[in-house]
């Protein structure tokens, strides 16, 4: 347990972000007083003006706020930031929320340094704890910062390690080149098929076992078509053009051939695909694929598929709840190539239970032989809603050093396959505080992946659990509307889902 006392502010989110970097498994308790006889870590974080008045009580807290931190272990004071601290200054004509943003970031910096001092550890991404670290680089690129100054800022102010800073800058530049090509009135479309053959141990998505859901698939497709038809007419009415379509889930190929054909035909006939640049379908699991389904997909507008091994070790596949072998993955990949797919992504996860760095390398070796067009390397994250979260022991036996070794090996293999990193994101509770990173050969970068990550374009999403995002870059504002996650509720409340969407589109 770590006890925290906040004075003059309520920046709990930032405080927890930093504490969890160093003490993932510790609970955090907020207290009003130093607990008597407390054994453990106690942190006091006070924000006050130069005159000592607490920031939240001052009429105008601009210009002179200072962040004071005291750290106590087992009742003994081991750190005190003292009085000689530079204030966080913001000119008085700048809006208060900007000053608050600066204060929050500085608080993270100061707290990070205190915990670095306490533990002797530093984190690969420094204080960049958010999901989208490339956004900061995009902001700096837009403000015409030079590459050197961006790199210095990442390594200095944000305390990102050198190799991560380099990859982040390269990713942001690659993304920018692709983002700049999108027309201003373009949107991307997401369609969710929330069924899978079995549920993976780490899954937190809307995914229902198809064997228990086959009688509901038709009703789901009927409801989805209502939402698609209405959405297409709103898109047309607004004069938007569809740049990319992504059908995910779940695993869309887990539905039967007839339903898959119906889905793809309906998408093709309902949305205006005249300006479409990319159409991805997740064909993630080989136990959901056969030649007929691959042929149906090939006959549609889909031009990018994802066949996702996650691991090429049979024991690991079994342990994570997958009903197939590595040879099944190879079969599906080779069949897809034979049928003519020339843009195939593969996903792999570093840190799966029971998979050592050596075994992970074996997976990479087999992927190298297949030579996909892009490779997405995930680091395992323990998510709410997954079976894995209940079983903390199965994922704590792997060291940060070993995870870093795996992620480094994946990068090497990606380079050997002629790929470069093109998009990147982070997740909460990700092992080793690392990242997920997409590598691609030239010209096979996924537009949709970049758009969803950098939030420069509306994503119009349909299906159970789908989230539509309207983006207003000039106002620095995003509006979201959520569909219900339950398949049954989605079917029953489809008119409400459509109406919700209409309120923001
Ligand atoms: S294949 Fe993906 S969506 Fe399906 S259960 Fe596994 S992680 Fe979840």
Boltz pocket constraint, residues with backbone or C-beta under 6 A from the ligand:
constraints:
  - pocket:
      binder: B
      contacts: [[A, 195], [A, 196], [A, 197], [A, 198], [A, 199], [A, 200], [A, 202], [A, 203], [A, 204], [A, 205], [A, 206], [A, 207], [A, 249], [A, 250], [A, 251], [A, 284], [A, 285]]
      max_distance: 6.0
